[in-house]
Amino acid sequence: MLKALIVEDHAEFRRSLGLILTSNFPSWSLAEAATGRTALDQVRDFEPDIIFMDINLPDGNGINLTKAIKAGKADIAVIIVTAYDLPEYRRAALEAGASHFISKDVLSKGIVLQAVESALNGSLLPMPGERHHPASH
């Protein structure tokens, strides 16, 4: 059974993303975190296989959090999902170890499913909205 963690400070977005995941992966276990501190606790206690990470969190940012998580547990797939679709954020997220960087503006069920498959299988396909493949940075 795979485990997914949604790190997002907006409850409605966490709920929507959680519904996509649970309806398409009913055997998965799902956890949520609204802050960076809670996310780190969940990584330690819940041990997720994949994390959907927002950039802007009340107590920090998802890029630094991704770097810290990947430094301790490199096998966790991290997908950045954010409204801040800026080239410098994309670059920093991918350098921090994120598998993908997806703008909330283009997020859909299909993109979430494609991102999950790509991240868990180590696929080299860029996601919609990614200007460059993550490995090219």
C-alpha positions as CSV (number, residue, x, y, z in Angstrom):
1,M,0.0,0.0,0.0
2,L,1.4,3.4,-1.0
3,K,1.1,6.5,1.2
4,A,0.6,10.0,0.0
5,L,1.0,13.3,1.9
6,I,-0.7,16.5,0.8
7,V,1.2,19.6,2.2
8,E,-1.1,22.6,1.5
9,D,-2.4,25.4,3.8
10,H,-5.7,25.8,2.0
11,A,-8.2,23.2,3.3
12,E,-10.4,23.2,0.2
13,F,-7.4,22.5,-2.1
14,R,-6.3,19.6,0.2
15,R,-9.8,18.2,0.1
16,S,-10.0,18.4,-3.7
17,L,-6.6,16.8,-4.3
18,G,-7.4,14.2,-1.7
19,L,-10.6,13.3,-3.5
20,I,-8.7,12.8,-6.8
21,L,-6.2,10.6,-5.1
22,T,-8.6,8.4,-3.0
23,S,-11.0,8.0,-5.9
24,N,-8.2,6.8,-8.3
25,F,-6.0,5.0,-5.7
26,P,-8.5,3.5,-3.1
27,S,-5.8,1.3,-1.6
28,W,-3.6,4.3,-0.8
29,S,-3.3,5.8,2.7
30,L,-3.6,9.6,2.7
31,A,-2.4,12.2,5.2
32,E,-2.5,16.0,5.2
33,A,-0.5,18.8,6.6
34,A,-1.2,22.5,6.6
35,T,2.2,23.7,7.8
36,G,5.8,22.8,7.3
37,R,6.2,21.6,10.9
38,T,3.3,19.2,10.6
39,A,4.6,18.0,7.2
40,L,8.0,17.1,8.8
41,D,6.2,15.3,11.6
42,Q,4.1,13.4,9.0
43,V,7.2,12.5,7.0
44,R,8.7,11.0,10.2
45,D,5.6,9.3,11.5
46,F,3.5,8.5,8.4
47,E,6.5,7.8,6.0
48,P,4.8,8.8,2.7
49,D,5.9,7.5,-0.7
50,I,4.8,10.6,-2.5
51,I,4.2,14.2,-1.3
52,F,2.2,16.9,-3.0
53,M,3.9,20.1,-1.8
54,D,2.7,23.7,-1.9
55,I,5.4,26.4,-1.9
56,N,3.7,29.0,0.3
57,L,3.1,27.7,3.7
58,P,2.4,29.6,6.9
59,D,5.7,28.7,8.6
60,G,8.1,28.4,5.7
61,N,8.2,27.4,2.1
62,G,7.8,24.1,0.3
63,I,11.1,24.4,-1.6
64,N,13.2,24.5,1.5
65,L,11.0,21.8,3.0
66,T,11.5,19.6,-0.1
67,K,15.2,20.0,0.2
68,A,15.2,19.0,3.9
69,I,12.9,16.0,3.2
70,K,15.0,14.8,0.3
71,A,18.2,15.1,2.3
72,G,16.9,12.6,4.8
73,K,14.7,10.4,2.6
74,A,15.8,10.7,-1.0
75,D,13.4,8.0,-2.1
76,I,10.3,10.0,-1.4
77,A,8.8,11.5,-4.6
78,V,7.9,15.2,-4.2
79,I,5.6,17.0,-6.6
80,I,5.4,20.8,-6.2
81,V,1.9,22.1,-6.8
82,T,1.7,25.8,-6.6
83,A,0.1,29.1,-7.8
84,Y,3.6,30.6,-8.0
85,D,4.5,29.5,-11.5
86,L,7.8,31.4,-11.8
87,P,11.0,30.2,-13.6
88,E,13.1,30.8,-10.5
89,Y,10.7,28.8,-8.3
90,R,10.7,26.0,-10.9
91,R,14.5,25.9,-11.0
92,A,14.8,26.0,-7.2
93,A,12.2,23.3,-6.7
94,L,13.8,20.9,-9.1
95,E,17.3,21.6,-7.7
96,A,15.8,20.8,-4.2
97,G,14.9,17.4,-5.5
98,A,11.2,17.7,-6.6
99,S,10.1,15.3,-9.2
100,H,7.8,17.8,-10.9
101,F,6.6,21.3,-10.6
102,I,2.9,21.8,-11.5
103,S,1.1,25.1,-11.6
104,K,-2.3,25.1,-10.0
105,D,-3.6,27.0,-13.0
106,V,-3.2,23.8,-15.2
107,L,-3.9,21.2,-12.5
108,S,-6.5,18.6,-13.4
109,K,-7.3,15.0,-12.5
110,G,-5.4,13.8,-15.6
111,I,-2.3,15.8,-14.7
112,V,-2.4,14.5,-11.1
113,L,-2.6,10.9,-12.3
114,Q,0.2,11.5,-14.9
115,A,2.4,13.1,-12.2
116,V,1.8,10.2,-9.8
117,E,2.7,7.7,-12.4
118,S,5.8,9.6,-13.6
119,A,7.1,10.4,-10.1
120,L,6.7,6.8,-8.8
121,N,8.1,5.2,-11.9
122,G,11.0,7.7,-12.4
123,S,9.7,8.6,-15.8
124,L,11.6,11.2,-17.7
125,L,8.5,12.8,-19.3
126,P,7.9,16.4,-18.5
127,M,4.5,17.4,-17.1
128,P,2.2,19.9,-18.7
129,G,3.4,23.4,-18.0
130,E,7.0,22.2,-17.4
131,R,9.2,24.1,-19.7
132,H,12.2,21.8,-19.3
133,H,12.5,18.3,-18.0
134,P,13.3,18.2,-14.3
135,A,16.5,16.3,-14.9
136,S,17.8,19.0,-17.2
137,H,18.4,21.4,-14.3
